[in-house]
Each structure stands twice: as structure tokens, then as C-alpha cells.
Amino acid sequence: MSRGRPVTPIKLSSEEREALFTLANSRSLPHSIVDRARLILMAADGLSNVAIAERLGLTRLTVATRRQRYLQQGIQGLYDEPRPGGPRSVEDEQVATLIRKTLDTKPSDGTHWTCRTIAKETHLSKSTVHRVWQAFGLQPHRQKHFKLSNDPFFVEKVRDIVGLYLNPPDKALVLCVDEKTQIQALDRTQPLLPLGLGYVEGVTHDYERHGTTTLFAALDVASGHVLTKCVARHRHQEFLKFLRQIEAAIPKDLDIHLVVDNYATHKHQKVRSWLAARPRFHVHYTQTYASWLNQVEIWFNIITQRAIRRGTFRSVPDLVAKIESFVATYNRESKPFAWTATADSILAKIERLCMAIAGTGH
């Protein structure tokens, strides 16, 4: 025999159900709104408050309250009601003036506004400026770096290389190849202070140099596996040796598609002649100023952050051993990078950037 007060059933129209389904599957709305939309959909499907509470990790009272609010207010009931508080002390016109000044002007004695300088200029408090900037995503203290390619075949190369990533050819391997040059074997002048509770690892600001190495790497975009070689220099001779290492490592029945940049070493006449004598090698050059299109650059960033930048090395062999150890561990658990950008999305982003530059008058 059932106990407790009977709940009022929720009946949804097709429009309401579609709107709730959109909210329940949103990736941009607050998690609370998504959960409340899922709650109402479950209630409309006949689930009890207890069952809904167990699925969503809520209390039965919370589920009952949300059901009742939806019955009274509809979809508007999914959102929190305004909370009581003091009246606003900053008018909309003051906020608009602050935003316009931040976007359209610069201080006479500096390159960008700070919270304090613009607060003094607009007669607002520093905390008010900070809140407005945070609400509208304004960060005048930061910059993003970019460089547009001037390659006349930019579009064709984007479509070629992205096509390799998204739809690789049959019976072939796609390798992203490049070298990370001048990796320094740096040794701190005094011992490290170890990480502890309440304080970070301590290192001296100065260091001793013990030489450099160059890391050649070829990333298999299908598996994420990396083939590497550390050498003392980065001339075309070393690049040829690395190409021979690739040739020996890849089964002879597979074609090899190489994605490389426009560095002079990669286009040396002896390199071109060597590649021309091997029909299974197909070279795809990235655009000028577009190293971001080469996936091996992502891996270079990983090894830099995890094994090189904060490392302490007493010699070049010590540095090389650390790199080789990292590569061996990485390859045991390697996974391909999830490349999702299409050629059209990349070109559309470049177009927006060009329009933004054109709008500045430069």
C-alpha cells in the first residue's frame, strides 16, 4: 500500500518537452539548470520523487520543491529567483562608460589600463572596475600573439594537411616531423628546495649551461607513437639521417606522408634528391608562419612542460637520457591527438581575424 501525499503529474506539450530536452543537453548552461531540466523530464515520464532523487543525487524534498515550482511557473521555474540585497550603487550609464573607455582608449602614460588607473579616471572603486571587467570578459593586461601566413597557397595547404588528419589515406602512415633545436642542459647553481606543505618547490634564479642538443621527432597521427633522435646539430645531414631512421622503422609496404615546415634544412637539395628517389615518401609542407598546423608541435609542448623546462641536467648526456626515458614512457601509453578542426572552420577563423585587423585601420 502506497504512503505519502500523492504528487501532481506533470504533462508536457511537445514544445515544452523540446525546450527542456535542449536545456538538459546543453554544455554551456549552469549545471544546476541542466539537472533541473532533466528532473522535470523524468517527472513527466512518470518517475517517482525517490527515483529521481537517486538518479540525480538530490534529496526527495529538493525534487518535490522543483516539481511544484515547475507546475506553478513553467520553464521559468527552473531558474533561481532574484535574491534580496541592497540597491545598485552603479548606474548602467557608468558601466557603459567604463566599458567604452576600456575598449576605445589608453592611458596617456601607459600601454593599457589597470584597475586602479581606470578607477581613478572614472571615479569608480577598484573593486567595481574589477567586477565589471570580470563580468564582460575584459582583460586589458593580457595579449594574444598571432602571425598571419603570407603563403600564396595557404588555402590549398590547409585543405591538404587537414585532409590527411581527418581522412588519412589507406595503406599509408601520416607522420608529423620537426626538430626542437637548442635544448639546453641547465644545472642550477644550488640545490633545489623540495615541494612541501604550504610552499612550492624552490629553485635558484641562475644556472650553469652544459651544452645543447637537438631533438628530431616524428609523430604518428594515427597512434600517437613518437619516433625520436637526439643529435648535436640540426643541419640537413642530421635530417637525412633521421629520415633514414624513419624509413627503416616503417614497413616497406606502407606509403609515408610527411608533414613538415618550411625550414631550409627540410628543403635542402640533397634532402629533395633523397626523397625523390623514394616514391613511397610524400611530403606536405605547412604554410609559412603556421607551425600550429603540425601536430608534433603539440607533443613538443608536452615534453617541454613535463620533462625539460623544470629539469636539472649536469651534462648533455644527462639531458638526452631524460628525454629518451620520457619518450619510452610516453610511447607505452600513447594516444592520438583528437584533431577536430576542419579546413572550413580554420579558414573561417582566419577570415574573422583578417576582418578584425581591417577594422583597426592598420
C-alpha positions in Angstrom: 0.0 0.0 0.0 1.5 3.4 -1.0 2.1 6.0 1.6 2.6 9.8 1.5 0.9 12.6 -0.3 0.2 11.9 -4.0 2.2 14.0 -6.4 0.6 16.1 -9.2 1.6 14.6 -12.5 3.5 16.8 -15.0 2.2 16.9 -18.5 4.4 18.5 -21.2 3.4 19.8 -24.6 5.7 18.9 -27.5 7.1 22.5 -27.4 7.9 22.2 -23.6 9.5 18.8 -24.0 11.7 20.0 -26.8 12.8 23.1 -24.8 13.5 21.0 -21.7 15.4 18.5 -23.8 17.6 21.3 -25.2 18.3 22.6 -21.7 19.1 19.1 -20.4 21.7 18.5 -23.1 23.3 21.9 -23.0 27.1 22.2 -22.5 27.1 25.9 -21.8 24.3 26.4 -19.2 25.0 26.1 -15.5 24.9 22.6 -14.2 22.0 23.4 -11.9 19.7 24.4 -14.8 20.7 21.2 -16.8 19.9 19.0 -13.8 16.5 20.7 -13.2 15.5 20.2 -16.8 16.4 16.5 -16.5 14.4 16.3 -13.3 11.3 17.7 -15.0 11.7 15.3 -18.0 12.0 12.3 -15.6 8.9 13.5 -13.7 6.9 13.9 -16.9 7.9 10.3 -17.7 6.3 9.1 -14.5 9.3 8.5 -12.3 8.7 9.0 -8.5 10.4 11.7 -6.5 12.5 9.0 -4.8 13.7 7.5 -8.1 14.6 10.9 -9.5 16.5 11.9 -6.3 18.6 8.7 -6.5 19.4 9.3 -10.2 20.4 12.9 -9.8 22.0 12.7 -6.3 19.4 15.0 -4.8 17.1 14.9 -1.7 13.5 13.9 -2.1 12.5 17.3 -0.7 14.5 19.1 -3.4 12.8 17.1 -6.1 9.4 17.8 -4.7 10.1 21.5 -4.5 11.4 21.7 -8.1 8.3 19.8 -9.4 6.0 22.2 -7.5 7.8 25.2 -8.8 7.6 24.0 -12.4 3.9 23.3 -12.0 3.4 26.9 -10.8 5.9 28.8 -13.1 6.7 26.6 -16.1 10.2 26.7 -17.6 10.8 30.0 -15.8 10.7 28.0 -12.5 14.0 26.3 -13.4 15.9 29.5 -12.7 16.6 30.8 -9.3 14.6 33.8 -8.1 16.4 37.1 -7.6 18.0 37.2 -4.1 17.4 40.1 -1.8 20.1 42.7 -1.5 20.9 46.4 -1.4 20.1 48.6 -4.4 22.8 49.0 -7.1 25.1 51.9 -6.5 26.5 52.0 -10.0 24.2 53.1 -12.9 24.1 51.4 -16.3 25.5 54.6 -17.9 28.5 54.4 -15.6 29.1 50.8 -16.6 28.8 51.6 -20.3 31.2 54.5 -20.0 33.7 52.2 -18.2 33.5 49.6 -20.9 33.8 52.1 -23.8 36.8 53.7 -22.1 38.5 50.3 -21.6 37.9 49.3 -25.2 38.5 52.6 -27.0 41.2 54.5 -25.1 44.6 54.0 -23.5 46.1 56.0 -20.6 48.4 58.8 -21.6 51.3 57.4 -19.5 51.0 53.7 -20.3 50.1 51.0 -22.8 47.0 49.7 -21.1 44.5 50.4 -18.3 44.8 48.8 -14.8 42.0 48.6 -12.3 43.5 51.4 -10.3 44.3 53.8 -13.1 40.9 53.5 -14.8 39.1 53.6 -11.4 40.8 56.9 -10.7 39.8 58.2 -14.2 36.1 57.1 -14.0 35.7 57.9 -10.2 34.7 54.3 -9.5 36.1 51.9 -6.9 38.8 49.4 -7.9 36.5 46.5 -6.8 33.7 47.9 -9.1 36.0 48.0 -12.1 37.2 44.5 -11.3 33.7 43.2 -11.2 32.6 44.9 -14.4 35.8 43.7 -16.2 35.2 40.2 -15.0 31.5 40.2 -16.0 32.3 41.3 -19.5 35.5 39.3 -20.0 37.7 42.4 -20.3 41.5 41.8 -19.7 43.4 44.8 -20.9 46.6 43.5 -19.1 46.8 40.4 -21.4 47.7 39.9 -25.0 47.4 37.1 -27.5 50.1 36.6 -30.1 49.3 35.8 -33.8 51.0 35.9 -37.2 49.1 35.6 -40.4 50.7 33.5 -43.1 51.7 35.2 -46.4 51.8 31.9 -48.2 50.1 32.2 -51.6 49.0 28.6 -51.4 47.6 28.9 -47.8 44.1 27.6 -48.6 45.4 24.6 -50.6 47.9 23.6 -47.9 45.3 23.9 -45.1 42.9 21.6 -47.0 45.7 19.2 -47.9 47.1 18.7 -44.4 43.8 18.8 -42.5 42.5 16.3 -45.0 45.4 14.0 -44.0 44.4 14.3 -40.3 40.7 13.8 -40.8 40.7 11.3 -43.6 44.2 9.6 -43.8 45.0 7.6 -47.0 44.8 3.8 -47.0 48.0 1.7 -46.6 49.9 4.7 -45.5 51.3 6.4 -42.4 51.0 10.1 -41.7 53.9 11.4 -39.8 54.3 15.0 -38.4 58.0 15.7 -38.4 60.1 18.5 -37.0 63.0 19.3 -34.7 63.2 21.1 -31.4 66.6 22.9 -31.5 68.9 24.3 -28.9 67.5 22.4 -25.9 69.8 23.5 -23.1 71.3 21.2 -20.4 70.9 23.6 -17.5 72.1 22.9 -14.0 71.0 25.1 -11.1 73.9 26.7 -9.1 72.4 25.5 -5.8 70.3 22.5 -4.7 66.5 22.6 -5.1 64.3 23.3 -2.2 61.7 20.5 -2.3 58.0 20.9 -2.5 56.3 20.9 0.9 53.0 21.6 2.6 52.3 25.2 2.2 55.1 26.2 -0.1 56.2 25.4 -3.7 59.4 24.0 -5.0 62.3 26.5 -4.8 65.0 26.9 -7.4 67.8 29.5 -7.8 67.2 32.1 -10.5 70.6 31.5 -12.1 72.0 28.3 -13.7 75.1 26.8 -15.4 75.0 25.8 -19.1 76.4 22.5 -20.1 75.7 22.5 -23.8 72.7 21.8 -26.0 71.0 19.1 -28.0 68.5 19.0 -30.9 65.5 16.6 -30.7 64.1 15.3 -34.0 60.7 13.8 -33.7 58.1 12.1 -36.0 54.6 11.7 -34.6 52.3 9.1 -36.0 48.9 10.8 -36.0 47.0 7.5 -36.1 48.5 6.1 -32.9 50.3 9.0 -31.1 53.5 7.0 -31.1 56.7 9.1 -31.4 60.0 8.3 -33.1 62.8 10.5 -31.9 66.5 11.1 -32.2 68.8 13.5 -30.3 71.7 15.0 -32.2 74.3 17.6 -31.6 73.4 19.7 -34.6 70.4 20.3 -36.9 71.8 20.5 -40.4 70.5 18.7 -43.5 72.9 15.9 -42.8 71.2 15.2 -39.4 67.7 15.5 -41.0 68.7 12.9 -43.7 69.9 10.5 -41.0 66.5 10.9 -39.2 64.7 10.2 -42.5 66.7 7.0 -42.9 65.7 6.1 -39.4 62.1 6.6 -40.3 62.5 4.6 -43.5 64.0 1.7 -41.6 61.2 1.7 -38.9 58.2 1.8 -41.3 57.2 -1.4 -43.1 58.1 -1.3 -46.8 54.5 -1.9 -48.0 53.3 1.4 -46.4 53.5 4.8 -48.0 54.8 7.6 -45.8 53.2 11.1 -45.7 55.4 13.6 -44.0 54.0 16.9 -42.7 57.0 19.3 -42.3 57.5 23.0 -42.1 59.4 25.3 -44.5 62.7 25.2 -42.6 65.7 25.4 -45.0 67.0 22.1 -43.7 63.8 20.3 -44.9 64.2 21.7 -48.4 67.9 21.2 -49.0 68.7 19.9 -52.4 70.2 16.7 -51.0 67.1 16.1 -49.0 64.9 16.7 -52.0 67.0 14.3 -54.1 66.8 11.6 -51.4 63.0 11.9 -51.2 62.6 11.9 -55.0 64.5 8.6 -55.2 61.9 7.0 -52.8 58.4 7.2 -54.3 56.7 6.0 -51.1 57.6 9.3 -49.4 55.1 12.1 -49.9 56.0 15.5 -48.4 53.4 18.0 -47.3 54.8 21.4 -46.4 52.9 23.6 -43.9 52.2 27.2 -44.7 54.7 29.9 -43.7 54.1 31.0 -40.1 51.8 28.1 -39.5 53.7 25.6 -37.3 50.4 25.2 -35.3 49.2 23.0 -38.1 51.9 20.4 -37.4 50.7 18.1 -34.6 54.2 17.3 -33.5 54.4 20.8 -32.0 51.7 19.8 -29.5 54.0 16.9 -28.4 57.0 19.2 -28.2 55.0 21.4 -25.8 54.1 18.3 -23.7 57.8 17.1 -23.4 58.9 20.7 -22.6 56.4 21.1 -19.8 56.8 17.7 -18.3 60.5 16.8 -18.8 62.6 19.7 -19.9 61.6 23.1 -18.6 61.9 22.4 -14.9 64.6 19.8 -15.3 68.2 20.0 -13.8 70.9 18.4 -16.0 74.6 18.2 -15.3 75.5 17.3 -18.8 74.1 16.9 -22.3 74.1 13.0 -22.0 72.1 13.5 -18.8 69.6 15.7 -20.7 69.4 13.1 -23.6 68.9 10.3 -21.2 66.0 12.2 -19.6 64.4 12.8 -23.0 64.8 9.2 -24.0 63.3 8.0 -20.8 60.3 10.3 -21.2 59.8 9.1 -24.8 59.8 5.5 -23.8 57.2 6.0 -21.1 55.1 8.2 -23.3 55.0 5.6 -26.1 53.8 2.9 -23.8 50.6 4.8 -23.2 50.5 6.9 -26.4 47.2 8.1 -27.8 46.5 10.1 -30.9 45.5 13.7 -30.5 41.9 14.4 -31.2 42.0 16.7 -34.2 38.5 18.1 -34.8 39.2 21.4 -36.7 38.1 21.2 -40.3 39.6 23.2 -43.1 36.5 25.3 -43.4 36.5 26.1 -39.7 40.2 27.1 -39.8 39.6 29.3 -42.9 36.6 30.9 -41.3 38.6 31.8 -38.2 41.4 33.3 -40.3 38.7 35.3 -42.2 37.4 36.7 -38.8 40.9 37.6 -37.8 41.5 39.4 -41.1 38.3 41.4 -40.7 39.2 42.3 -37.1 42.6 43.6 -38.3 41.0 45.5 -41.1 38.6 47.1 -38.6 41.5 48.6 -36.6 42.7 50.7 -39.6 46.2 49.2 -39.5 
